[in-house]
Each structure stands twice: as C-alpha cells, then as structure tokens.
C-alpha cells in the first residue's frame, strides 16, 4: 500500500505539502495541488480519515441543519450541497430540528456540531439572536440557505425581486384584485422570507392604487393542506379576487385545489402563480417564478469549503437567480 512518503517522492514535494494539498489547506499553489492529487490517484494513496483529523483538527465533515425533512425545497438544497461536498472529499450529516422548541434549545450545544463538524450549513431557519450568537461561538464557517440573517453569510433568491416578477406578470395581464396566500405562522421556519414576499405583494398593489382588504390574505404555512384551507376562505369572500399570488408552489397547489372545490375555472375565473418551480409544477401547468435550490445548496457548500481552505469569500448575501416561467394557470381577468 502506498504511503504519503511515496506520494511526496512521486510529486517532488515534501510530505507536509502533500498533507496540505490533500486536505485542502491554504499555502499550496493550484498547480502543486493538482500534481499531488494526480500522484495520489496514480499510486492509489488514500489518507486515513482518523489520522487526518488528529493532525489537522479537521473531520472533513459538514453539518446540514434542517427544520424538517418533509419539504421539497430542503431535500433539493441538501442534494445540491451533498454533491459538492462529496466531490471535494467531505461528508455531510443531517441535524433535523423537526420544528420542536425543545430540540431547538439543545441544538447549539450539540456534540455533533462541536465535535464532528468543520462547517455548518443551515436551511431556512428562523434563528433567534441568542441562537446566532451560539452559532458564531462554534468558530467554524457558517452559511444559511434562505432569508438573509444579519451577520451571517446567506445564499438565497432575492425574495423582493421574485415577488415583483410574479406580481408584475399578473398586473400586466390586467389583474387588480390580487390575493396572497403566504407562509407565516409556522414555528421555527424562516419567517423573513414570508414577510418579504407579503410586503412586496402590498408594494406592487400600492403602485397601481390598490389597498388589499384583510380578506385577500391567508396564511398557508408553506403547506398544501393549510394553503387550501386558507384559499377556500379567501375565495369564498364577497369581493372574490381575480388572481392569487402564492408564496410557494406547494401553496399554489393548495389554491388550485380550492378553486376546483368551489367550481372556479383556472385561468378563466381565477389566475394562480407561485414561486419555486417545484418538481410537480409543470404537471400542474403552474405559472411560477423559478429558483434552483440544488444550485443554492451547491453554492453554500462551495462558500464554506472556500473558507475552510483560507480563500477569500466576498459579501454576506449571495443572491441566486430566478426567472418567470409562464404556463397555463394565468390569463387576463374575465370581463
């Protein structure tokens, strides 16, 4: 079996340089790192994970903290982050909050975070100020995927821009009576995303001189069943809207089911638009604003890996791309 000394002789560098190059540490030129990696592959050399951890203080593992495993967005982000981490020789392990307040209280003293993680990627979590302070005390690279968290690196779609694109599409079709099914009122989730989308919904309506009545808003909790119940209340009102902007595609699915139950035709009687481009959205024919959560997970992984390698990472907020995707659930309002 080849040793680190064999790799050093083969590549013409010191064993210390081989160690730094294979562990992704700084102070190794890209060319030297490439030569060492090629030599290790040629000789079949694999560093002992336990020895590497002892010598470097690194575990080559990144913690992915998620509020729930039952959401499309989170599973997509995890897949994107895991793909990048595995490519770079890092393991990913999950810490599932399951939205429990008691579990939240124990999270940041969790031995997995303090004894096994070189970095932390947190997904869509509403951190309290105390939790943010405790996360920083971990002294490891930290990136959040979702709404911006003050003082923490964040990767996520620009919620104001995405909402404006959805609303301007409806306004451009001639809609003025536009309701909103939002994602508030779920413990532990990132409420800043829901707040931003609700605020921009009001802003776009204000630009066209419309003040939405309270009956035009319903809380869908980013869940299909809850969104359906909220939409039924909104659509049964005396001043029924001609369109609904849902804060996520899963909530938009709930709106479509509510419209069906009420005998409303989509898009003839009601236009519906969401945000996400969920894997089911094309099957529903849903008009939406597309984002790519796998790419966001990959970007978050690259940020923490760059920090671990001592590379510069500029800026706290890294906005992901979004684009309007027009399908069959939106049309001009009926005369």
Secondary structure per residue as TSV (DSSP state, phi and psi in degrees):
chain	resnum	aa	ss	phi	psi
A	1	X	-	360.0	135.1
A	2	X	-	-70.7	150.2
A	3	X	-	-115.4	173.7
A	4	X	H	-63.9	-28.9
A	5	X	H	-68.5	-36.2
A	6	X	H	-63.0	-43.0
A	7	X	H	-64.7	-40.3
A	8	X	H	-62.3	-46.6
A	9	X	H	-63.5	-41.8
A	10	X	H	-64.1	-38.1
A	11	X	H	-92.5	-10.8
A	12	X	T	76.2	29.8
A	13	X	S	-131.3	176.0
A	14	X	-	-78.7	161.7
A	15	X	H	-63.5	-33.2
A	16	X	H	-63.2	-41.0
A	17	X	H	-66.2	-40.4
A	18	X	H	-58.3	-45.7
A	19	X	H	-60.4	-46.4
A	20	X	H	-64.6	-42.1
A	21	X	H	-64.3	-43.3
A	22	X	H	-77.2	-19.7
A	23	X	H	-94.9	1.3
A	24	X	T	73.7	24.2
A	25	X	-	-83.3	160.8
A	26	X	S	-72.7	-178.1
A	27	X	S	67.9	27.8
A	28	X	S	-130.5	126.1
A	29	X	-	-67.2	151.8
A	30	X	H	-54.8	-39.1
A	31	X	H	-65.0	-45.2
A	32	X	H	-64.7	-41.4
A	33	X	H	-59.7	-41.3
A	34	X	H	-64.6	-42.5
A	35	X	H	-63.2	-44.2
A	36	X	H	-65.6	-43.7
A	37	X	H	-63.2	-39.8
A	38	X	H	-65.3	-39.8
A	39	X	H	-65.5	-43.5
A	40	X	H	-61.6	-41.1
A	41	X	H	-66.0	-41.4
A	42	X	H	-64.0	-38.8
A	43	X	H	-89.5	-6.5
A	44	X	T	71.9	29.6
A	45	X	-	-85.5	130.0
A	46	X	-	-127.5	122.5
A	47	X	-	-69.0	144.1
A	48	X	-	-68.9	123.1
A	49	X	H	-58.9	-40.1
A	50	X	H	-67.7	-41.6
A	51	X	H	-66.3	-39.7
A	52	X	H	-62.0	-41.9
A	53	X	H	-66.3	-40.2
A	54	X	H	-65.6	-40.5
A	55	X	H	-79.1	-29.4
A	56	X	H	-108.3	-14.0
A	57	X	S	75.4	6.2
A	58	X	-	-103.6	148.0
A	59	X	-	-110.5	-6.7
A	60	X	S	51.9	46.1
A	61	X	E	-141.7	141.8
A	62	X	E	-124.1	131.8
A	63	X	E	-84.9	131.5
A	64	X	E	-108.7	110.5
A	65	X	E	-97.5	118.9
A	66	X	E	-123.2	144.4
A	67	X	S	-73.3	-25.3
A	68	X	-	-165.9	149.9
A	69	X	S	-98.1	1.3
A	70	X	S	-96.0	22.5
A	71	X	-	-121.3	136.1
A	72	X	H	-56.0	-46.6
A	73	X	H	-59.0	-45.1
A	74	X	H	-66.8	-42.9
A	75	X	H	-64.0	-35.4
A	76	X	H	-67.4	-42.9
A	77	X	H	-62.3	-44.0
A	78	X	H	-60.2	-43.1
A	79	X	H	-61.6	-43.1
A	80	X	H	-64.5	-43.6
A	81	X	H	-67.2	-43.8
A	82	X	H	-62.6	-37.8
A	83	X	H	-60.8	-44.2
A	84	X	H	-69.1	-43.0
A	85	X	H	-62.8	-43.2
A	86	X	H	-63.7	-40.5
A	87	X	H	-59.1	-33.4
A	88	X	T	-94.1	10.2
A	89	X	T	81.1	20.9
A	90	X	-	-108.2	145.7
A	91	X	E	-92.1	152.6
A	92	X	E	-118.8	137.7
A	93	X	E	-131.0	146.3
A	94	X	E	-95.3	140.2
A	95	X	E	-120.6	110.5
A	96	X	E	-96.7	113.8
A	97	X	-	-69.5	-30.1
A	98	X	T	55.0	23.3
A	99	X	T	61.0	17.7
A	100	X	-	-89.6	130.8
A	101	X	H	-62.1	-38.6
A	102	X	H	-65.3	-42.3
A	103	X	H	-63.5	-37.0
A	104	X	H	-60.9	-39.9
A	105	X	H	-64.1	-27.7
A	106	X	H	-95.7	-10.2
A	107	X	H	-58.0	-48.0
A	108	X	T	-84.2	-2.5
A	109	X	T	-107.1	12.5
A	110	X	-	-63.2	131.6
A	111	X	H	-62.5	-28.7
A	112	X	H	-62.6	-39.0
A	113	X	H	-71.9	-42.0
A	114	X	H	-84.6	-21.8
A	115	X	H	-116.6	-12.1
A	116	X	H	-125.4	-16.3
A	117	X	-	-101.4	128.7
A	118	X	S	-81.6	-22.3
A	119	X	E	-158.0	165.2
A	120	X	E	-131.0	132.4
A	121	X	E	-117.4	120.1
A	122	X	E	-110.1	137.9
A	123	X	E	-110.6	119.5
A	124	X	S	48.2	46.4
A	125	X	B	-112.5	138.1
A	126	X	-	-84.3	88.3
A	127	X	-	-75.9	135.9
A	128	X	-	-79.5	163.1
A	129	X	H	-56.5	-38.8
A	130	X	H	-64.2	-41.2
A	131	X	H	-65.2	-38.4
A	132	X	H	-63.9	-40.2
A	133	X	H	-64.1	-41.4
A	134	X	H	-67.1	-37.0
A	135	X	H	-62.6	-43.5
A	136	X	H	-63.7	-30.0
A	137	X	T	-68.3	-14.5
A	138	X	T	-66.6	-22.6
A	139	X	-	58.2	38.8
A	140	X	S	-129.9	158.2
A	141	X	E	-57.5	137.8
A	142	X	E	-135.0	131.6
A	143	X	E	-135.1	138.6
A	144	X	E	-107.1	137.3
A	145	X	E	-105.6	117.1
A	146	X	S	139.7	-144.8
A	147	X	S	-69.2	150.8
A	148	X	-	-62.9	136.9
A	149	X	-	-114.8	122.3
A	150	X	T	-53.3	127.7
A	151	X	T	81.0	5.1
A	152	X	S	-126.8	139.9
A	153	X	E	-63.1	135.1
A	154	X	E	-134.0	138.3
A	155	X	E	-118.0	128.6
A	156	X	E	-179.6	162.8
A	157	X	E	-66.8	150.5
A	158	X	-	-75.5	103.2
A	159	X	H	-64.1	-34.9
A	160	X	H	-67.7	-43.6
A	161	X	H	-65.1	-42.7
A	162	X	H	-64.9	-42.5
A	163	X	H	-66.0	-41.8
A	164	X	H	-61.2	-40.3
A	165	X	H	-62.1	-42.8
A	166	X	H	-64.8	-46.6
A	167	X	H	-68.8	-41.3
A	168	X	H	-64.9	-31.1
A	169	X	H	-62.7	-46.3
A	170	X	H	-66.1	-43.6
A	171	X	H	-62.6	-40.6
A	172	X	H	-63.0	-27.4
A	173	X	T	-78.5	-11.1
A	174	X	T	108.9	4.2
A	175	X	-	-77.6	139.6
A	176	X	-	-125.0	-30.7
A	177	X	-	-92.3	83.9
A	178	X	E	-114.1	117.2
A	179	X	E	-90.0	169.0
A	180	X	E	-136.2	128.8
A	181	X	E	-105.5	112.3
A	182	X	E	-107.3	-178.4
A	183	X	-	-111.3	23.8
A	184	X	-	-70.8	172.4
A	185	X	-	68.2	38.7
A	186	X	-	-125.8	121.1
A	187	X	T	-59.1	130.6
A	188	X	T	88.2	-17.2
A	189	X	B	-80.5	166.3
A	190	X	-	-78.2	93.0
A	191	X	H	-70.5	-18.2
A	192	X	H	-63.7	-33.3
A	193	X	H	-64.3	-48.8
A	194	X	H	-61.9	-41.3
A	195	X	H	-64.0	-43.4
A	196	X	H	-62.9	-42.7
A	197	X	H	-68.9	-37.5
A	198	X	H	-66.8	-41.0
A	199	X	H	-64.0	-42.6
A	200	X	H	-70.4	-32.3
A	201	X	H	-55.8	-46.5
A	202	X	H	-66.5	-38.3
A	203	X	H	-63.1	-44.9
A	204	X	H	-65.9	-40.8
A	205	X	H	-63.8	-38.0
A	206	X	H	-63.1	-33.5
A	207	X	H	-64.7	-27.1
A	208	X	T	-103.0	15.6
A	209	X	T	78.0	25.6
A	210	X	-	-113.8	129.1
A	211	X	-	-108.1	110.2
A	212	X	-	-70.6	134.7
A	213	X	-	-71.0	158.1
A	214	X	G	-54.9	-30.2
A	215	X	G	-68.3	-11.4
A	216	X	G	-89.1	4.5
A	217	X	E	-121.2	137.2
A	218	X	E	-138.5	145.8
A	219	X	E	-93.9	115.8
A	220	X	-	-102.3	-4.8
A	221	X	T	58.8	21.8
A	222	X	T	58.8	24.1
A	223	X	-	-126.6	141.2
A	224	X	H	-61.5	-51.8
A	225	X	H	-60.9	-43.7
A	226	X	H	-66.6	-38.0
A	227	X	H	-66.0	-37.1
A	228	X	H	-62.9	-44.8
A	229	X	H	-61.8	-43.4
A	230	X	H	-64.6	-41.0
A	231	X	H	-65.8	-37.3
A	232	X	H	-59.2	-41.2
A	233	X	H	-65.0	-45.0
A	234	X	H	-64.4	-43.9
A	235	X	H	-79.1	-15.6
A	236	X	T	-86.2	-6.4
A	237	X	S	-66.9	163.3
A	238	X	S	-67.1	-30.5
A	239	X	S	-109.0	69.9
A	240	X	-	-62.4	132.1
A	241	X	-	-69.8	158.9
A	242	X	S	-93.3	-10.5
A	243	X	E	-151.7	154.7
A	244	X	E	-129.5	126.7
A	245	X	E	-98.6	116.1
A	246	X	E	-98.4	139.4
A	247	X	S	-72.7	-5.0
A	248	X	S	-157.3	161.8
A	249	X	H	-66.7	-37.1
A	250	X	H	-61.1	-38.1
A	251	X	H	-70.6	-33.8
A	252	X	H	-62.8	-36.7
A	253	X	H	-60.2	-40.1
A	254	X	H	-62.6	-38.2
A	255	X	H	-64.3	-42.4
A	256	X	H	-61.9	-39.5
A	257	X	H	-69.3	-36.9
A	258	X	H	-64.5	-41.9
A	259	X	H	-61.5	-40.8
A	260	X	H	-61.2	-45.0
A	261	X	H	-63.2	-29.9
A	262	X	T	-90.7	1.0
A	263	X	T	75.9	22.6
A	264	X	-	-92.3	134.8
A	265	X	-	-87.4	137.1
A	266	X	T	-114.7	121.1
A	267	X	T	-102.1	6.2
A	268	X	T	-60.8	-45.3
A	269	X	T	-97.1	-24.5
A	270	X	-	-152.0	127.7
A	271	X	E	-95.1	144.3
A	272	X	E	-135.4	135.1
A	273	X	E	-138.9	148.3
A	274	X	E	-129.0	-167.6
A	275	X	E	-134.8	129.1
A	276	X	E	146.5	-52.4
A	277	X	-	63.4	57.6
A	278	X	-	-53.2	156.3
A	279	X	T	-62.1	-19.0
A	280	X	T	-93.0	-8.3
A	281	X	H	-64.2	-37.9
A	282	X	H	-65.1	-38.1
A	283	X	H	-64.8	-34.7
A	284	X	H	-78.7	-10.1
A	285	X	T	67.5	28.8
A	286	X	-	-81.6	128.4
A	287	X	E	-73.6	134.7
A	288	X	E	-155.6	172.9
A	289	X	E	-108.3	113.5
A	290	X	E	-77.2	136.8
A	291	X	-	-130.5	166.5
A	292	X	-	-122.4	91.3
A	293	X	H	-65.5	-29.7
A	294	X	H	-63.0	-42.6
A	295	X	H	-64.0	-36.2
A	296	X	H	-66.1	-41.4
A	297	X	H	-62.4	-41.2
A	298	X	H	-63.8	-40.3
A	299	X	H	-65.5	-40.7
A	300	X	H	-62.7	-41.1
A	301	X	H	-63.7	-42.3
A	302	X	H	-64.3	-35.3
A	303	X	H	-63.9	-49.0
A	304	X	H	-68.4	-33.3
A	305	X	H	-67.5	-38.7
A	306	X	H	-62.6	-41.6
A	307	X	H	-64.2	-40.9
A	308	X	H	-63.1	-32.2
A	309	X	T	-84.7	0.5
A	310	X	T	78.1	16.7
A	311	X	-	-86.6	150.1
A	312	X	-	-71.0	136.5
A	313	X	-	-122.7	114.9
A	314	X	-	-94.6	135.3
A	315	X	-	84.6	150.1
A	316	X	S	-91.8	-34.9
A	317	X	E	-109.3	123.2
A	318	X	E	-116.3	104.3
A	319	X	E	-80.1	132.6
A	320	X	E	-89.4	161.2
A	321	X	-	-75.8	153.6
A	322	X	-	-145.7	154.7
A	323	X	E	-153.8	146.1
A	324	X	E	-73.0	132.4
A	325	X	E	-122.2	110.4
A	326	X	-	-92.5	123.3
A	327	X	-	-124.9	-136.2
A	328	X	S	-105.1	9.5
A	329	X	S	-101.1	6.5
A	330	X	-	-129.8	142.4
A	331	X	-	-162.5	166.2
A	332	X	-	-58.4	150.8
A	333	X	-	-66.7	152.9
A	334	X	-	-64.3	149.6
A	335	X	-	-63.3	360.0
